[in-house]
Amino acid sequence: MSRRPAAEEVVGSTKFYRPPYELVSSCAALLAALVYVYIGRYGEGQISLFVGYMSLPLFALSAYRAYEAFDNLYFKTLLTTPRPPFTTVDKLLSKQANANKVWLGKGFNWEPYHARVMREISTLPLKSSMEPPRIFRKLMEVLGRASPVALEGHHYIHGVGEKEDDLFVSYRSRTTHTLLLGTNGSGKTRALEALIAQSIARGALSPEKRAKRDRLRRVIDGRLAELDRKVELNPSDAPRLRAEYRAWHARVLKHMPTDDFGPVIIIDPKSDLDLLSRAYQIAKRFGREGHFRYFAPTRPNCSFRINPLANYGRLTELANRVAALMPSGGQSETFKQFAWRAVNVVVSALQATNTPITLVNLKRYIDGGLGELLAPCLDSHFQSVASHYPDWRSRVDSIRNRTSAKSDLAARMVFYSETVRQTHPDIVIDGIIQVLEHDSAHYSKLISNLIPVLEQLTSGDMQRLLSPSYPEVDPVCATNFQHLIDSNCIVYVNLDSLADSVVGAALGSLFLADLTACAARRHANGINHPPVAVYVDEAAEVINDPLIQLLNKGRSSG
């Protein structure tokens, strides 16, 4: 076969790896054509003219064979040193806006004959059979068809398609999620950078709609100036004129084009400064820098503060969220289940006493301070059943005086256990009492895996970043993911897992679980707009059950 394979050729040998023998045929035909031209030019008689015209098909044959040789050599150039694609932010965003889709990159549809060529390539001595002549490659570099520098790796998968076109994916398809796979340095984060840039820009007005908005704003300014002149000339008629203007202005605003941006949340375990810079620059380009939020445990002075336990539907979600930070499987499962119960008791007590549910409070009350929550829980419960026990205070005092109960708390516990529990039990109080009556040494052993995790998340600057007090005067306001989503913010979370992988994985797990709770709330309320774009780089560092649930069921909530 004298050419590379065509789309319909899916069987047989392509032999594109052979030398370009067509060059010999092309040169021979060219030489013969030149000889015929010479005879026709300097010969005599009618035969010389006929011979001269015979050179034309030889020239055509020479050009055709040269094209076949060029085709063969150019195909080898594409396989070995293709020109890497480059683009700019302006071109990237214009492609997205023009197609109203997300641009993924350059590529082609993979068909059987592509697999056929790749199968043949895998059986070839690459250096000797695939490299085009150096002079031809230099020519392609000058023409901009080949890379002027040596590229790492093998690029056959790009070359077998000959021509790569823009690849787009619809916004609707994006709701089924996107997974990028590749080895280190293969370009996953750069591809993620292009997707993030388009998510930040999504919803921006097209040039036509932006021009319409500017035109309407000029009309509004002119109408307002006209109103001021009329009011100045006729002050007594000002109320009517202003009412007419407000009604007209309301009608105009209904037709005013507006940006329709959505929130973008980026979770980056490895701290990629290029990705951070790109996200901020795109946000600034579209005037969204005021909604850009940055979190980094190693940079507390420029990080916003967030409570990762702020969003939940049921209290058991918080227990699952914290218990997921512990090792599981084998003997660790028993410790994990007990820790789950301890966390569930504490968060229930915190909610019953209207105490903020934060990591600091969790650690404080799990690690020996649970008794401090029992007294307000008992008082609140006694108040709720006061109609049945109007003299509960005097009865508690009587119990304290006639028994060995040395404190009000002990007397309250006795009164609850002997009297109130029989008719009006309370699950929260029962749970606290059971934990308090548990052997303290055994209790300490069972939560020994949980306390170090909570210690890491509440020590030093982490206490202020993850357990903010409300309200608190601080230049960087406390917030939660639901508020960030409602405000259409661009959130960049730097977990800095390279410096501390344990804390980074714990933070990622808590944040993703909180985002899953936000998705569940949107789904329950029937909200799916604006769409929330969540990007997780190095997902293996933070993968957990909530993230899998978010991937599996997050489409309905946008």
MOVENKA-V658608 format. One record per helix or strand of 2 or more residues. SS is the DSSP state (H for helix, E for strand). FROM is the first residue (numbers start at 1). TO is the last residue. If there is no record, write none. Layout:
# MOVENKA-V658608
ss->SS from->FROM to->TO
ss->SS from->FROM to->TO
This chain:
# MOVENKA-V658608
ss->H from->22 to->42
ss->H from->46 to->53
ss->H from->55 to->80
ss->H from->89 to->99
ss->E from->102 to->107
ss->H from->112 to->121
ss->H from->126 to->130
ss->H from->134 to->142
ss->H from->156 to->159
ss->E from->165 to->169
ss->H from->171 to->174
ss->H from->188 to->201
ss->H from->207 to->233
ss->H from->235 to->254
ss->E from->264 to->268
ss->H from->273 to->285
ss->H from->289 to->291
ss->E from->292 to->296
ss->H from->300 to->302
ss->E from->305 to->306
ss->H from->315 to->323
ss->H from->332 to->352
ss->H from->359 to->369
ss->H from->371 to->384
ss->H from->392 to->402
ss->H from->408 to->423
ss->H from->427 to->437
ss->H from->440 to->446
ss->H from->448 to->458
ss->H from->461 to->466
ss->E from->478 to->479
ss->H from->481 to->486
ss->E from->490 to->494
ss->H from->501 to->524
ss->E from->533 to->537
ss->H from->539 to->541
ss->H from->545 to->553
ss->H from->555 to->557
